[in-house]
Amino acid sequence: MQFADNPQAWHEVPPTAGLPLHLSDLLPGRADLAPAIADFLQVEHAQLESSGTAALIVALHALHGLAPHRHIVVIPAYTCPLVALAVVQAGLTLRICDLQPDSLALDTQMLSDMCDSRTLAILPTHLCGRVSAIHDIQAVAQACGAWVIEDAAQALGAKVGNDSVGSQSDIAIFSLAVGKGLSIYEGGVLIARDPAIRAACAAVSQRLAPARPLIEAQRAIELAAYALLYRPALLPLSYGRPLRHALYLDDWLAAAGDCFPARTVLHKPGKWRQAVGVRALKRLPAFQADLHQQAVRRLPQLRAINSITVLEDEEGKGTWPVFILLLPDRADRDAALQALWGSGCGVSLPFVHALPDYPYLQELIPAAALEKRALPNARRLAARILSISNSPWLDDASFSYICATLANICKRSY
Ligand SMILES: *Cc1c(COP(=O)(O)O)cnc(C)c1O
């Protein structure tokens, strides 16, 4: 799977551009991360949870408590499988909405047909840092009395005008997991505009997310190991080797990191991990500005490849952990993965499947969504999507090598 002419072959680029931790971030200390993140987002208040999924579960419980007669939650057909699992764990009913063609945005016509007086919430998603437009979705939500929860798990720092993504919706969640911008190994953040919703979320968290010292000890060790191993010379060990082993076994779900446990344990993140997050957060604005500049520099090279679609922000200014591309068809995409995934240059998949096509999710998915011809746009997107890391460790020569490889593969489609 290694390519002799791949200039990056000697080291390993992570699949997304996470903020590298400094060893000094790991010094002893105790802090509150939530107010620091509220400050970063320029919102009044933020609530810290043990993961993005935990934040979503807390949000759903809180909203259901405010409207017990509503129990349906609509999510996009191409997103993190944890989102579907969170809805089920919150005891609510899952509905899956297709995307617009060649887009990460919800199909608003289908969405509006799905929503009624039983709909609790709609979850538009800013996938991979790309900002989706949510006005139409807010209009659909308003028409049926549902709330909007923006899934900004991968978009901490993305803006619409001067506001953080999600700050104009009822609730937004962000992830602090490995590979998602700022990481404390596992963590999540929830923001809510309305004080009543905020209070409901705080009360649910109080009830469902106790301190769990054993889990916290494990997370602290994992965070320290992650800080040590997240560097080009050591990533072959922590990321590359398991990746290449999974690819050797043809296990794409393991290779893409798409295997998740059915239930998420909610707990309070400890003060030391929060202190690590507070120290690292100070470097996030400069880091994200560098990623933005690198993206601006590299996007034209990607757009110049014939027959490739580069997914961009619908509005606002996203973050750039990765570039998201659509290739002409599945054969080209799979050829690109064959050539590049596992070669150390940061090419990967955001998620392997549209939600109904994950074998381990199938018993949770509504029957209509399981039909072969359902959700055509999301399935076509999943078959053609590919991500390229925007890590600063991916040098220009390697990026050009990726572009040349993609151009070569897509030429065959003409
Ligand atoms: C990662 C992710 C989540 C879940 O966040 P965790 O912190 O991993 O629980 C939710 N939605 C999207 C779009 C994600 O990428």
The ligand as a Tripos MOL2 file, in Angstrom:
@<TRIPOS>MOLECULE
LIG
   15    15     1     0     0
SMALL
NO_CHARGES

@<TRIPOS>ATOM
      1 C1        -17.9110   13.2840   16.3160 C.3       1 LIG1
      2 C2        -19.2600   13.7200   15.9900 C.ar      1 LIG1
      3 C3        -20.2820   13.6470   16.9400 C.ar      1 LIG1
      4 C4        -20.0880   13.0580   18.3080 C.3       1 LIG1
      5 O1        -19.1110   13.6880   19.0720 O.3       1 LIG1
      6 P1        -18.2720   12.8630   20.1710 P.3       1 LIG1
      7 O2        -17.5770   13.8920   20.9710 O.co2     1 LIG1
      8 O3        -17.3450   11.9640   19.4230 O.co2     1 LIG1
      9 O4        -19.2540   12.0820   20.9700 O.co2     1 LIG1
     10 C5        -21.5280   14.1170   16.5570 C.ar      1 LIG1
     11 N1        -21.7540   14.6140   15.3350 N.ar      1 LIG1
     12 C6        -20.7910   14.6970   14.4000 C.ar      1 LIG1
     13 C7        -21.1060   15.2910   13.0660 C.3       1 LIG1
     14 C8        -19.5200   14.2440   14.6910 C.ar      1 LIG1
     15 O5        -18.5620   14.3180   13.7560 O.3       1 LIG1
@<TRIPOS>BOND
     1     1     2 1
     2     2     3 ar
     3     2    14 ar
     4     3     4 1
     5     3    10 ar
     6     4     5 1
     7     5     6 1
     8     6     7 2
     9     6     8 1
    10     6     9 1
    11    10    11 ar
    12    11    12 ar
    13    12    13 1
    14    12    14 ar
    15    14    15 1
@<TRIPOS>SUBSTRUCTURE
     1 LIG1         1 GROUP 0 **** ****
